[in-house]
Structures are given as structure tokens and as C-alpha cells.
Amino acid sequence: MTPSIAVIQIKTPHWQCTPLWVPLFLLWIPAVLLLPFIFVAIFGLAVAGRVDPWRAMATLWNLVCSLPGTHVRVVADGAKVQVRIL
């Protein structure tokens, strides 16, 4: 299953942002338009790195499909940034 929504929240000691819901499925529109270039780039990098191009594409797809459930939290100097991919 591909990721569909990312929730971004930023907090500082003096300011707090309401959670921002970013629809990731809208990124698929430019990705589909750039798909021929992406395939050529993956194929070229795979050949240059002596890796099977089909295996490289399968690995990239598996990486994208494993993103749902990712939860990243960064805290520095009292500021917090939180990203959840649903």
C-alpha cells in the first residue's frame, strides 16, 4: 500500500502549528508524468552500479510501499518537529 497522507506538526517554546495534513497522493500526478525519466535514471544507475535494473525498481517500490506507519520526531533546543506518514 502506498502512503496517502503525511501529518506534519511543528512546536517551539513560543509557537505551535496545528497539524498540517499533506495529501501525498497528489505527488503521484507529477510522478506519473516523470515516469519515463525515472525509469531511464534507475536503469542507468543500475547498469553503472552493476545491479539488475528490475531488482532496483522492485526495491524502490518496496521502499515506497513500506513508508506508511513511519513516525519521525526531531527535538532540538526546545523545538519539536513531528512527521507521521499514514
PDB file with SEQRES, HELIX, SHEET and CRYST1 records, atoms N, CA, C and O in Angstrom:
SEQRES   1 A   86  MET THR PRO SER ILE ALA VAL ILE GLN ILE LYS THR PRO          
SEQRES   2 A   86  HIS TRP GLN CYS THR PRO LEU TRP VAL PRO LEU PHE LEU          
SEQRES   3 A   86  LEU TRP ILE PRO ALA VAL LEU LEU LEU PRO PHE ILE PHE          
SEQRES   4 A   86  VAL ALA ILE PHE GLY LEU ALA VAL ALA GLY ARG VAL ASP          
SEQRES   5 A   86  PRO TRP ARG ALA MET ALA THR LEU TRP ASN LEU VAL CYS          
SEQRES   6 A   86  SER LEU PRO GLY THR HIS VAL ARG VAL VAL ALA ASP GLY          
SEQRES   7 A   86  ALA LYS VAL GLN VAL ARG ILE LEU                              
HELIX    1 AA1 LEU A   24  LEU A   27  5                                   4    
HELIX    2 AA2 TRP A   28  LEU A   33  1                                   6    
HELIX    3 AA3 LEU A   35  ALA A   48  1                                  14    
HELIX    4 AA4 PRO A   53  CYS A   65  1                                  13    
SHEET    1 AA1 4 LEU A  20  PRO A  23  0                                        
SHEET    2 AA1 4 ILE A   5  LYS A  11 -1                                        
SHEET    3 AA1 4 ALA A  79  ILE A  85 -1                                        
SHEET    4 AA1 4 HIS A  71  ALA A  76 -1                                        
CRYST1    1.000    1.000    1.000  90.00  90.00  90.00 P 1           1          
ATOM      1  N   MET A   1       0.852  -1.181   0.000  1.00  0.00           N  
ATOM      2  CA  MET A   1       0.000   0.000   0.000  1.00  0.00           C  
ATOM      3  C   MET A   1       0.892   1.237   0.000  1.00  0.00           C  
ATOM      4  O   MET A   1       1.813   1.343   0.811  1.00  0.00           O  
ATOM      5  N   THR A   2       0.626   2.154  -0.891  1.00  0.00           N  
ATOM      6  CA  THR A   2       1.431   3.364  -0.967  1.00  0.00           C  
ATOM      7  C   THR A   2       0.946   4.380   0.060  1.00  0.00           C  
ATOM      8  O   THR A   2      -0.232   4.385   0.417  1.00  0.00           O  
ATOM      9  N   PRO A   3       1.841   5.239   0.537  1.00  0.00           N  
ATOM     10  CA  PRO A   3       1.432   6.237   1.531  1.00  0.00           C  
ATOM     11  C   PRO A   3       0.469   7.239   0.917  1.00  0.00           C  
ATOM     12  O   PRO A   3       0.617   7.614  -0.246  1.00  0.00           O  
ATOM     13  N   SER A   4      -0.520   7.677   1.695  1.00  0.00           N  
ATOM     14  CA  SER A   4      -1.505   8.597   1.147  1.00  0.00           C  
ATOM     15  C   SER A   4      -1.513   9.961   1.828  1.00  0.00           C  
ATOM     16  O   SER A   4      -1.846  10.963   1.195  1.00  0.00           O  
ATOM     17  N   ILE A   5      -1.153  10.014   3.097  1.00  0.00           N  
ATOM     18  CA  ILE A   5      -1.199  11.290   3.825  1.00  0.00           C  
ATOM     19  C   ILE A   5      -0.010  11.380   4.782  1.00  0.00           C  
ATOM     20  O   ILE A   5       0.364  10.400   5.426  1.00  0.00           O  
ATOM     21  N   ALA A   6       0.571  12.571   4.860  1.00  0.00           N  
ATOM     22  CA  ALA A   6       1.605  12.858   5.847  1.00  0.00           C  
ATOM     23  C   ALA A   6       1.076  13.941   6.783  1.00  0.00           C  
ATOM     24  O   ALA A   6       0.474  14.918   6.336  1.00  0.00           O  
ATOM     25  N   VAL A   7       1.300  13.764   8.063  1.00  0.00           N  
ATOM     26  CA  VAL A   7       0.866  14.743   9.056  1.00  0.00           C  
ATOM     27  C   VAL A   7       2.125  15.376   9.634  1.00  0.00           C  
ATOM     28  O   VAL A   7       2.973  14.689  10.204  1.00  0.00           O  
ATOM     29  N   ILE A   8       2.237  16.697   9.481  1.00  0.00           N  
ATOM     30  CA  ILE A   8       3.416  17.430   9.939  1.00  0.00           C  
ATOM     31  C   ILE A   8       2.990  18.381  11.046  1.00  0.00           C  
ATOM     32  O   ILE A   8       2.012  19.116  10.908  1.00  0.00           O  
ATOM     33  N   GLN A   9       3.734  18.358  12.145  1.00  0.00           N  
ATOM     34  CA  GLN A   9       3.427  19.240  13.267  1.00  0.00           C  
ATOM     35  C   GLN A   9       4.727  19.841  13.790  1.00  0.00           C  
ATOM     36  O   GLN A   9       5.711  19.132  13.999  1.00  0.00           O  
ATOM     37  N   ILE A  10       4.719  21.158  13.999  1.00  0.00           N  
ATOM     38  CA  ILE A  10       5.897  21.876  14.472  1.00  0.00           C  
ATOM     39  C   ILE A  10       5.531  22.605  15.763  1.00  0.00           C  
ATOM     40  O   ILE A  10       4.509  23.285  15.841  1.00  0.00           O  
ATOM     41  N   LYS A  11       6.390  22.447  16.776  1.00  0.00           N  
ATOM     42  CA  LYS A  11       6.177  23.129  18.060  1.00  0.00           C  
ATOM     43  C   LYS A  11       7.485  23.788  18.475  1.00  0.00           C  
ATOM     44  O   LYS A  11       8.554  23.185  18.385  1.00  0.00           O  
ATOM     45  N   THR A  12       7.387  25.026  18.926  1.00  0.00           N  
ATOM     46  CA  THR A  12       8.521  25.731  19.520  1.00  0.00           C  
ATOM     47  C   THR A  12       8.073  26.210  20.894  1.00  0.00           C  
ATOM     48  O   THR A  12       6.885  26.138  21.208  1.00  0.00           O  
ATOM     49  N   PRO A  13       8.997  26.696  21.720  1.00  0.00           N  
ATOM     50  CA  PRO A  13       8.566  27.187  23.037  1.00  0.00           C  
ATOM     51  C   PRO A  13       7.551  28.337  22.960  1.00  0.00           C  
ATOM     52  O   PRO A  13       6.756  28.514  23.883  1.00  0.00           O  
ATOM     53  N   HIS A  14       7.570  29.114  21.878  1.00  0.00           N  
ATOM     54  CA  HIS A  14       6.698  30.287  21.777  1.00  0.00           C  
ATOM     55  C   HIS A  14       5.601  30.149  20.743  1.00  0.00           C  
ATOM     56  O   HIS A  14       4.751  31.032  20.629  1.00  0.00           O  
ATOM     57  N   TRP A  15       5.598  29.058  19.985  1.00  0.00           N  
ATOM     58  CA  TRP A  15       4.650  28.939  18.874  1.00  0.00           C  
ATOM     59  C   TRP A  15       4.333  27.472  18.614  1.00  0.00           C  
ATOM     60  O   TRP A  15       5.202  26.607  18.729  1.00  0.00           O  
ATOM     61  N   GLN A  16       3.090  27.206  18.266  1.00  0.00           N  
ATOM     62  CA  GLN A  16       2.694  25.838  17.953  1.00  0.00           C  
ATOM     63  C   GLN A  16       1.836  25.840  16.699  1.00  0.00           C  
ATOM     64  O   GLN A  16       0.861  26.586  16.605  1.00  0.00           O  
ATOM     65  N   CYS A  17       2.193  25.022  15.761  1.00  0.00           N  
ATOM     66  CA  CYS A  17       1.463  24.902  14.499  1.00  0.00           C  
ATOM     67  C   CYS A  17       0.414  23.798  14.637  1.00  0.00           C  
ATOM     68  O   CYS A  17       0.689  22.751  15.223  1.00  0.00           O  
ATOM     69  N   THR A  18      -0.767  24.026  14.108  1.00  0.00           N  
ATOM     70  CA  THR A  18      -1.750  22.952  14.089  1.00  0.00           C  
ATOM     71  C   THR A  18      -1.254  21.882  13.119  1.00  0.00           C  
ATOM     72  O   THR A  18      -0.539  22.203  12.170  1.00  0.00           O  
ATOM     73  N   PRO A  19      -1.606  20.656  13.331  1.00  0.00           N  
ATOM     74  CA  PRO A  19      -1.124  19.605  12.432  1.00  0.00           C  
ATOM     75  C   PRO A  19      -1.505  19.885  10.976  1.00  0.00           C  
ATOM     76  O   PRO A  19      -2.658  20.186  10.666  1.00  0.00           O  
ATOM     77  N   LEU A  20      -0.532  19.783  10.112  1.00  0.00           N  
ATOM     78  CA  LEU A  20      -0.728  20.039   8.686  1.00  0.00           C  
ATOM     79  C   LEU A  20      -0.845  18.704   7.971  1.00  0.00           C  
ATOM     80  O   LEU A  20       0.100  17.916   7.973  1.00  0.00           O  
ATOM     81  N   TRP A  21      -1.994  18.442   7.360  1.00  0.00           N  
ATOM     82  CA  TRP A  21      -2.232  17.200   6.643  1.00  0.00           C  
ATOM     83  C   TRP A  21      -1.861  17.419   5.178  1.00  0.00           C  
ATOM     84  O   TRP A  21      -2.469  18.242   4.494  1.00  0.00           O  
ATOM     85  N   VAL A  22      -0.868  16.683   4.706  1.00  0.00           N  
ATOM     86  CA  VAL A  22      -0.388  16.814   3.327  1.00  0.00           C  
ATOM     87  C   VAL A  22      -0.811  15.564   2.554  1.00  0.00           C  
ATOM     88  O   VAL A  22      -0.370  14.461   2.877  1.00  0.00           O  
ATOM     89  N   PRO A  23      -1.666  15.725   1.532  1.00  0.00           N  
ATOM     90  CA  PRO A  23      -2.091  14.557   0.753  1.00  0.00           C  
ATOM     91  C   PRO A  23      -0.986  14.118  -0.210  1.00  0.00           C  
ATOM     92  O   PRO A  23      -0.709  14.794  -1.201  1.00  0.00           O  
ATOM     93  N   LEU A  24      -0.366  12.990   0.092  1.00  0.00           N  
ATOM     94  CA  LEU A  24       0.747  12.508  -0.714  1.00  0.00           C  
ATOM     95  C   LEU A  24       0.305  11.935  -2.051  1.00  0.00           C  
ATOM     96  O   LEU A  24       1.110  11.822  -2.976  1.00  0.00           O  
ATOM     97  N   PHE A  25      -0.986  11.568  -2.163  1.00  0.00           N  
ATOM     98  CA  PHE A  25      -1.435  11.018  -3.432  1.00  0.00           C  
ATOM     99  C   PHE A  25      -1.373  12.057  -4.551  1.00  0.00           C  
ATOM    100  O   PHE A  25      -1.356  11.694  -5.727  1.00  0.00           O  
ATOM    101  N   LEU A  26      -1.338  13.349  -4.197  1.00  0.00           N  
ATOM    102  CA  LEU A  26      -1.182  14.381  -5.220  1.00  0.00           C  
ATOM    103  C   LEU A  26       0.215  14.373  -5.830  1.00  0.00           C  
ATOM    104  O   LEU A  26       0.413  14.879  -6.935  1.00  0.00           O  
ATOM    105  N   LEU A  27       1.187  13.800  -5.114  1.00  0.00           N  
ATOM    106  CA  LEU A  27       2.540  13.686  -5.661  1.00  0.00           C  
ATOM    107  C   LEU A  27       2.622  12.639  -6.753  1.00  0.00           C  
ATOM    108  O   LEU A  27       3.578  12.624  -7.529  1.00  0.00           O  
ATOM    109  N   TRP A  28       1.617  11.753  -6.825  1.00  0.00           N  
ATOM    110  CA  TRP A  28       1.642  10.717  -7.858  1.00  0.00           C  
ATOM    111  C   TRP A  28       1.382  11.297  -9.241  1.00  0.00           C  
ATOM    112  O   TRP A  28       1.807  10.706 -10.234  1.00  0.00           O  
ATOM    113  N   ILE A  29       0.704  12.427  -9.338  1.00  0.00           N  
ATOM    114  CA  ILE A  29       0.428  13.043 -10.642  1.00  0.00           C  
ATOM    115  C   ILE A  29       1.728  13.447 -11.338  1.00  0.00           C  
ATOM    116  O   ILE A  29       1.941  13.038 -12.479  1.00  0.00           O  
ATOM    117  N   PRO A  30       2.617  14.241 -10.699  1.00  0.00           N  
ATOM    118  CA  PRO A  30       3.884  14.534 -11.373  1.00  0.00           C  
ATOM    119  C   PRO A  30       4.776  13.308 -11.498  1.00  0.00           C  
ATOM    120  O   PRO A  30       5.571  13.216 -12.433  1.00  0.00           O  
ATOM    121  N   ALA A  31       4.654  12.363 -10.568  1.00  0.00           N  
ATOM    122  CA  ALA A  31       5.480  11.155 -10.656  1.00  0.00           C  
ATOM    123  C   ALA A  31       5.123  10.349 -11.896  1.00  0.00           C  
ATOM    124  O   ALA A  31       6.009   9.811 -12.559  1.00  0.00           O  
ATOM    125  N   VAL A  32       3.846  10.259 -12.214  1.00  0.00           N  
ATOM    126  CA  VAL A  32       3.427   9.523 -13.416  1.00  0.00           C  
ATOM    127  C   VAL A  32       3.911  10.246 -14.665  1.00  0.00           C  
ATOM    128  O   VAL A  32       4.319   9.603 -15.632  1.00  0.00           O  
ATOM    129  N   LEU A  33       3.871  11.566 -14.655  1.00  0.00           N  
ATOM    130  CA  LEU A  33       4.349  12.322 -15.817  1.00  0.00           C  
ATOM    131  C   LEU A  33       5.858  12.183 -15.996  1.00  0.00           C  
ATOM    132  O   LEU A  33       6.353  12.208 -17.123  1.00  0.00           O  
ATOM    133  N   LEU A  34       6.582  12.039 -14.911  1.00  0.00           N  
ATOM    134  CA  LEU A  34       8.042  11.904 -14.971  1.00  0.00           C  
ATOM    135  C   LEU A  34       8.504  10.456 -15.022  1.00  0.00           C  
ATOM    136  O   LEU A  34       9.704  10.183 -15.009  1.00  0.00           O  
ATOM    137  N   LEU A  35       7.555   9.528 -15.081  1.00  0.00           N  
ATOM    138  CA  LEU A  35       7.885   8.109 -15.027  1.00  0.00           C  
ATOM    139  C   LEU A  35       8.896   7.660 -16.082  1.00  0.00           C  
ATOM    140  O   LEU A  35       9.796   6.892 -15.742  1.00  0.00           O  
ATOM    141  N   PRO A  36       8.802   8.090 -17.338  1.00  0.00           N  
ATOM    142  CA  PRO A  36       9.826   7.667 -18.311  1.00  0.00           C  
ATOM    143  C   PRO A  36      11.235   8.099 -17.906  1.00  0.00           C  
ATOM    144  O   PRO A  36      12.186   7.334 -18.068  1.00  0.00           O  
ATOM    145  N   PHE A  37      11.374   9.301 -17.388  1.00  0.00           N  
ATOM    146  CA  PHE A  37      12.687   9.792 -16.962  1.00  0.00           C  
ATOM    147  C   PHE A  37      13.181   9.034 -15.725  1.00  0.00           C  
ATOM    148  O   PHE A  37      14.373   8.760 -15.588  1.00  0.00           O  
ATOM    149  N   ILE A  38      12.246   8.701 -14.825  1.00  0.00           N  
ATOM    150  CA  ILE A  38      12.608   7.951 -13.626  1.00  0.00           C  
ATOM    151  C   ILE A  38      13.114   6.565 -14.005  1.00  0.00           C  
ATOM    152  O   ILE A  38      14.113   6.093 -13.461  1.00  0.00           O  
ATOM    153  N   PHE A  39      12.416   5.908 -14.948  1.00  0.00           N  
ATOM    154  CA  PHE A  39      12.861   4.586 -15.394  1.00  0.00           C  
ATOM    155  C   PHE A  39      14.242   4.638 -16.036  1.00  0.00           C  
ATOM    156  O   PHE A  39      15.080   3.774 -15.778  1.00  0.00           O  
ATOM    157  N   VAL A  40      14.483   5.649 -16.871  1.00  0.00           N  
ATOM    158  CA  VAL A  40      15.789   5.781 -17.515  1.00  0.00           C  
ATOM    159  C   VAL A  40      16.873   6.028 -16.466  1.00  0.00           C  
ATOM    160  O   VAL A  40      17.962   5.460 -16.555  1.00  0.00           O  
ATOM    161  N   ALA A  41      16.582   6.867 -15.479  1.00  0.00           N  
ATOM    162  CA  ALA A  41      17.565   7.159 -14.435  1.00  0.00           C  
ATOM    163  C   ALA A  41      17.869   5.911 -13.602  1.00  0.00           C  
ATOM    164  O   ALA A  41      19.032   5.618 -13.325  1.00  0.00           O  
ATOM    165  N   ILE A  42      16.834   5.184 -13.207  1.00  0.00           N  
ATOM    166  CA  ILE A  42      17.050   3.961 -12.429  1.00  0.00           C  
ATOM    167  C   ILE A  42      17.828   2.940 -13.249  1.00  0.00           C  
ATOM    168  O   ILE A  42      18.752   2.302 -12.745  1.00  0.00           O  
ATOM    169  N   PHE A  43      17.450   2.789 -14.516  1.00  0.00           N  
ATOM    170  CA  PHE A  43      18.140   1.833 -15.382  1.00  0.00           C  
ATOM    171  C   PHE A  43      19.608   2.216 -15.550  1.00  0.00           C  
ATOM    172  O   PHE A  43      20.487   1.357 -15.480  1.00  0.00           O  
ATOM    173  N   GLY A  44      19.875   3.510 -15.773  1.00  0.00           N  
ATOM    174  CA  GLY A  44      21.258   3.970 -15.936  1.00  0.00           C  
ATOM    175  C   GLY A  44      22.083   3.785 -14.679  1.00  0.00           C  
ATOM    176  O   GLY A  44      23.228   3.338 -14.745  1.00  0.00           O  
ATOM    177  N   LEU A  45      21.511   4.125 -13.535  1.00  0.00           N  
ATOM    178  CA  LEU A  45      22.237   3.950 -12.278  1.00  0.00           C  
ATOM    179  C   LEU A  45      22.455   2.479 -11.948  1.00  0.00           C  
ATOM    180  O   LEU A  45      23.492   2.101 -11.401  1.00  0.00           O  
ATOM    181  N   ALA A  46      21.474   1.659 -12.285  1.00  0.00           N  
ATOM    182  CA  ALA A  46      21.620   0.229 -12.018  1.00  0.00           C  
ATOM    183  C   ALA A  46      22.707  -0.387 -12.889  1.00  0.00           C  
ATOM    184  O   ALA A  46      23.492  -1.208 -12.415  1.00  0.00           O  
ATOM    185  N   VAL A  47      22.758   0.006 -14.160  1.00  0.00           N  
ATOM    186  CA  VAL A  47      23.795  -0.513 -15.055  1.00  0.00           C  
ATOM    187  C   VAL A  47      25.168  -0.013 -14.604  1.00  0.00           C  
ATOM    188  O   VAL A  47      26.136  -0.773 -14.606  1.00  0.00           O  
ATOM    189  N   ALA A  48      25.254   1.258 -14.218  1.00  0.00           N  
ATOM    190  CA  ALA A  48      26.531   1.819 -13.765  1.00  0.00           C  
ATOM    191  C   ALA A  48      26.993   1.143 -12.470  1.00  0.00           C  
ATOM    192  O   ALA A  48      28.193   0.970 -12.256  1.00  0.00           O  
ATOM    193  N   GLY A  49      26.060   0.767 -11.619  1.00  0.00           N  
ATOM    194  CA  GLY A  49      26.411   0.120 -10.360  1.00  0.00           C  
ATOM    195  C   GLY A  49      26.414  -1.389 -10.443  1.00  0.00           C  
ATOM    196  O   GLY A  49      26.583  -2.071  -9.433  1.00  0.00           O  
ATOM    197  N   ARG A  50      26.224  -1.923 -11.658  1.00  0.00           N  
ATOM    198  CA  ARG A  50      26.209  -3.374 -11.893  1.00  0.00           C  
ATOM    199  C   ARG A  50      25.161  -4.086 -11.042  1.00  0.00           C  
ATOM    200  O   ARG A  50      25.441  -5.098 -10.400  1.00  0.00           O  
ATOM    201  N   VAL A  51      23.945  -3.533 -11.051  1.00  0.00           N  
ATOM    202  CA  VAL A  51      22.816  -4.113 -10.327  1.00  0.00           C  
ATOM    203  C   VAL A  51      21.721  -4.383 -11.355  1.00  0.00           C  
ATOM    204  O   VAL A  51      21.576  -3.636 -12.323  1.00  0.00           O  
ATOM    205  N   ASP A  52      20.957  -5.443 -11.146  1.00  0.00           N  
ATOM    206  CA  ASP A  52      19.846  -5.751 -12.039  1.00  0.00           C  
ATOM    207  C   ASP A  52      18.834  -4.595 -11.983  1.00  0.00           C  
ATOM    208  O   ASP A  52      18.334  -4.285 -10.902  1.00  0.00           O  
ATOM    209  N   PRO A  53      18.517  -3.946 -13.126  1.00  0.00           N  
ATOM    210  CA  PRO A  53      17.594  -2.795 -13.110  1.00  0.00           C  
ATOM    211  C   PRO A  53      16.204  -3.156 -12.581  1.00  0.00           C  
ATOM    212  O   PRO A  53      15.584  -2.346 -11.892  1.00  0.00           O  
ATOM    213  N   TRP A  54      15.709  -4.351 -12.887  1.00  0.00           N  
ATOM    214  CA  TRP A  54      14.382  -4.748 -12.404  1.00  0.00           C  
ATOM    215  C   TRP A  54      14.387  -4.935 -10.896  1.00  0.00           C  
ATOM    216  O   TRP A  54      13.410  -4.620 -10.217  1.00  0.00           O  
ATOM    217  N   ARG A  55      15.491  -5.448 -10.383  1.00  0.00           N  
ATOM    218  CA  ARG A  55      15.594  -5.605  -8.929  1.00  0.00           C  
ATOM    219  C   ARG A  55      15.683  -4.233  -8.250  1.00  0.00           C  
ATOM    220  O   ARG A  55      15.129  -4.036  -7.168  1.00  0.00           O  
ATOM    221  N   ALA A  56      16.380  -3.288  -8.888  1.00  0.00           N  
ATOM    222  CA  ALA A  56      16.476  -1.933  -8.335  1.00  0.00           C  
ATOM    223  C   ALA A  56      15.100  -1.270  -8.292  1.00  0.00           C  
ATOM    224  O   ALA A  56      14.759  -0.615  -7.307  1.00  0.00           O  
ATOM    225  N   MET A  57      14.297  -1.437  -9.366  1.00  0.00           N  
ATOM    226  CA  MET A  57      12.949  -0.854  -9.384  1.00  0.00           C  
ATOM    227  C   MET A  57      12.061  -1.526  -8.347  1.00  0.00           C  
ATOM    228  O   MET A  57      11.264  -0.857  -7.689  1.00  0.00           O  
ATOM    229  N   ALA A  58      12.190  -2.842  -8.193  1.00  0.00           N  
ATOM    230  CA  ALA A  58      11.394  -3.551  -7.190  1.00  0.00           C  
ATOM    231  C   ALA A  58      11.764  -3.097  -5.783  1.00  0.00           C  
ATOM    232  O   ALA A  58      10.892  -2.934  -4.930  1.00  0.00           O  
ATOM    233  N   THR A  59      13.045  -2.894  -5.543  1.00  0.00           N  
ATOM    234  CA  THR A  59      13.490  -2.427  -4.226  1.00  0.00           C  
ATOM    235  C   THR A  59      12.970  -1.022  -3.940  1.00  0.00           C  
ATOM    236  O   THR A  59      12.532  -0.740  -2.825  1.00  0.00           O  
ATOM    237  N   LEU A  60      13.014  -0.142  -4.936  1.00  0.00           N  
ATOM    238  CA  LEU A  60      12.495   1.218  -4.763  1.00  0.00           C  
ATOM    239  C   LEU A  60      10.996   1.189  -4.475  1.00  0.00           C  
ATOM    240  O   LEU A  60      10.517   1.920  -3.608  1.00  0.00           O  
ATOM    241  N   TRP A  61      10.252   0.348  -5.201  1.00  0.00           N  
ATOM    242  CA  TRP A  61       8.809   0.239  -4.978  1.00  0.00           C  
ATOM    243  C   TRP A  61       8.519  -0.301  -3.575  1.00  0.00           C  
ATOM    244  O   TRP A  61       7.606   0.179  -2.904  1.00  0.00           O  
ATOM    245  N   ASN A  62       9.295  -1.300  -3.129  1.00  0.00           N  
ATOM    246  CA  ASN A  62       9.116  -1.837  -1.780  1.00  0.00           C  
ATOM    247  C   ASN A  62       9.394  -0.778  -0.722  1.00  0.00           C  
ATOM    248  O   ASN A  62       8.723  -0.735   0.309  1.00  0.00           O  
ATOM    249  N   LEU A  63      10.373   0.067  -0.972  1.00  0.00           N  
ATOM    250  CA  LEU A  63      10.690   1.151  -0.042  1.00  0.00           C  
ATOM    251  C   LEU A  63       9.528   2.132   0.057  1.00  0.00           C  
ATOM    252  O   LEU A  63       9.155   2.540   1.157  1.00  0.00           O  
ATOM    253  N   VAL A  64       8.952   2.515  -1.084  1.00  0.00           N  
ATOM    254  CA  VAL A  64       7.821   3.455  -1.086  1.00  0.00           C  
ATOM    255  C   VAL A  64       6.611   2.832  -0.388  1.00  0.00           C  
ATOM    256  O   VAL A  64       5.918   3.510   0.371  1.00  0.00           O  
ATOM    257  N   CYS A  65       6.357   1.557  -0.638  1.00  0.00           N  
ATOM    258  CA  CYS A  65       5.197   0.898  -0.041  1.00  0.00           C  
ATOM    259  C   CYS A  65       5.363   0.649   1.461  1.00  0.00           C  
ATOM    260  O   CYS A  65       4.372   0.432   2.158  1.00  0.00           O  
ATOM    261  N   SER A  66       6.580   0.675   1.961  1.00  0.00           N  
ATOM    262  CA  SER A  66       6.792   0.444   3.395  1.00  0.00           C  
ATOM    263  C   SER A  66       6.771   1.740   4.207  1.00  0.00           C  
ATOM    264  O   SER A  66       6.956   1.696   5.423  1.00  0.00           O  
ATOM    265  N   LEU A  67       6.554   2.875   3.577  1.00  0.00           N  
ATOM    266  CA  LEU A  67       6.542   4.148   4.290  1.00  0.00           C  
ATOM    267  C   LEU A  67       5.355   4.347   5.240  1.00  0.00           C  
ATOM    268  O   LEU A  67       5.541   4.977   6.281  1.00  0.00           O  
ATOM    269  N   PRO A  68       4.137   3.845   4.942  1.00  0.00           N  
ATOM    270  CA  PRO A  68       3.046   4.055   5.908  1.00  0.00           C  
ATOM    271  C   PRO A  68       3.405   3.490   7.276  1.00  0.00           C  
ATOM    272  O   PRO A  68       3.933   2.384   7.393  1.00  0.00           O  
ATOM    273  N   GLY A  69       3.110   4.263   8.293  1.00  0.00           N  
ATOM    274  CA  GLY A  69       3.444   3.865   9.654  1.00  0.00           C  
ATOM    275  C   GLY A  69       4.741   4.498  10.141  1.00  0.00           C  
ATOM    276  O   GLY A  69       5.109   4.340  11.305  1.00  0.00           O  
ATOM    277  N   THR A  70       5.433   5.211   9.261  1.00  0.00           N  
ATOM    278  CA  THR A  70       6.674   5.875   9.657  1.00  0.00           C  
ATOM    279  C   THR A  70       6.350   7.060  10.549  1.00  0.00           C  
ATOM    280  O   THR A  70       5.447   7.843  10.254  1.00  0.00           O  
ATOM    281  N   HIS A  71       7.088   7.187  11.637  1.00  0.00           N  
ATOM    282  CA  HIS A  71       6.874   8.265  12.605  1.00  0.00           C  
ATOM    283  C   HIS A  71       8.249   8.834  12.950  1.00  0.00           C  
ATOM    284  O   HIS A  71       9.068   8.155  13.569  1.00  0.00           O  
ATOM    285  N   VAL A  72       8.499  10.077  12.550  1.00  0.00           N  
ATOM    286  CA  VAL A  72       9.791  10.718  12.797  1.00  0.00           C  
ATOM    287  C   VAL A  72       9.564  11.905  13.722  1.00  0.00           C  
ATOM    288  O   VAL A  72       8.702  12.748  13.473  1.00  0.00           O  
ATOM    289  N   ARG A  73      10.343  11.958  14.786  1.00  0.00           N  
ATOM    290  CA  ARG A  73      10.239  13.060  15.747  1.00  0.00           C  
ATOM    291  C   ARG A  73      11.641  13.606  15.991  1.00  0.00           C  
ATOM    292  O   ARG A  73      12.550  12.859  16.352  1.00  0.00           O  
ATOM    293  N   VAL A  74      11.812  14.918  15.791  1.00  0.00           N  
ATOM    294  CA  VAL A  74      13.110  15.566  15.992  1.00  0.00           C  
ATOM    295  C   VAL A  74      12.927  16.666  17.030  1.00  0.00           C  
ATOM    296  O   VAL A  74      12.028  17.498  16.912  1.00  0.00           O  
ATOM    297  N   VAL A  75      13.797  16.663  18.061  1.00  0.00           N  
ATOM    298  CA  VAL A  75      13.740  17.675  19.119  1.00  0.00           C  
ATOM    299  C   VAL A  75      15.111  18.329  19.213  1.00  0.00           C  
ATOM    300  O   VAL A  75      16.127  17.648  19.347  1.00  0.00           O  
ATOM    301  N   ALA A  76      15.128  19.670  19.142  1.00  0.00           N  
ATOM    302  CA  ALA A  76      16.381  20.415  19.266  1.00  0.00           C  
ATOM    303  C   ALA A  76      16.076  21.784  19.861  1.00  0.00           C  
ATOM    304  O   ALA A  76      15.211  22.505  19.363  1.00  0.00           O  
ATOM    305  N   ASP A  77      16.778  22.136  20.912  1.00  0.00           N  
ATOM    306  CA  ASP A  77      16.634  23.448  21.566  1.00  0.00           C  
ATOM    307  C   ASP A  77      15.180  23.772  21.899  1.00  0.00           C  
ATOM    308  O   ASP A  77      14.755  24.918  21.749  1.00  0.00           O  
ATOM    309  N   GLY A  78      14.430  22.798  22.341  1.00  0.00           N  
ATOM    310  CA  GLY A  78      13.052  23.023  22.739  1.00  0.00           C  
ATOM    311  C   GLY A  78      12.058  22.992  21.590  1.00  0.00           C  
ATOM    312  O   GLY A  78      10.850  22.941  21.824  1.00  0.00           O  
ATOM    313  N   ALA A  79      12.537  23.022  20.366  1.00  0.00           N  
ATOM    314  CA  ALA A  79      11.644  22.951  19.202  1.00  0.00           C  
ATOM    315  C   ALA A  79      11.450  21.486  18.822  1.00  0.00           C  
ATOM    316  O   ALA A  79      12.375  20.679  18.905  1.00  0.00           O  
ATOM    317  N   LYS A  80      10.230  21.161  18.403  1.00  0.00           N  
ATOM    318  CA  LYS A  80       9.897  19.791  18.031  1.00  0.00           C  
ATOM    319  C   LYS A  80       9.285  19.782  16.635  1.00  0.00           C  
ATOM    320  O   LYS A  80       8.427  20.603  16.311  1.00  0.00           O  
ATOM    321  N   VAL A  81       9.741  18.840  15.816  1.00  0.00           N  
ATOM    322  CA  VAL A  81       9.145  18.614  14.506  1.00  0.00           C  
ATOM    323  C   VAL A  81       8.739  17.148  14.464  1.00  0.00           C  
ATOM    324  O   VAL A  81       9.538  16.256  14.753  1.00  0.00           O  
ATOM    325  N   GLN A  82       7.497  16.919  14.104  1.00  0.00           N  
ATOM    326  CA  GLN A  82       6.983  15.561  14.080  1.00  0.00           C  
ATOM    327  C   GLN A  82       6.356  15.305  12.717  1.00  0.00           C  
ATOM    328  O   GLN A  82       5.551  16.106  12.243  1.00  0.00           O  
ATOM    329  N   VAL A  83       6.723  14.185  12.082  1.00  0.00           N  
ATOM    330  CA  VAL A  83       6.173  13.792  10.782  1.00  0.00           C  
ATOM    331  C   VAL A  83       5.668  12.365  10.903  1.00  0.00           C  
ATOM    332  O   VAL A  83       6.412  11.465  11.292  1.00  0.00           O  
ATOM    333  N   ARG A  84       4.416  12.165  10.570  1.00  0.00           N  
ATOM    334  CA  ARG A  84       3.824  10.826  10.546  1.00  0.00           C  
ATOM    335  C   ARG A  84       3.301  10.575   9.139  1.00  0.00           C  
ATOM    336  O   ARG A  84       2.643  11.432   8.549  1.00  0.00           O  
ATOM    337  N   ILE A  85       3.595   9.408   8.614  1.00  0.00           N  
ATOM    338  CA  ILE A  85       3.090   9.043   7.288  1.00  0.00           C  
ATOM    339  C   ILE A  85       2.033   7.971   7.498  1.00  0.00           C  
ATOM    340  O   ILE A  85       2.300   6.915   8.072  1.00  0.00           O  
ATOM    341  N   LEU A  86       0.836   8.261   7.024  1.00  0.00           N  
ATOM    342  CA  LEU A  86      -0.299   7.344   7.201  1.00  0.00           C  
ATOM    343  C   LEU A  86      -0.587   6.592   5.921  1.00  0.00           C  
ATOM    344  O   LEU A  86      -1.507   5.776   5.878  1.00  0.00           O  
TER     345      LEU A  86                                                      
END                                                                             
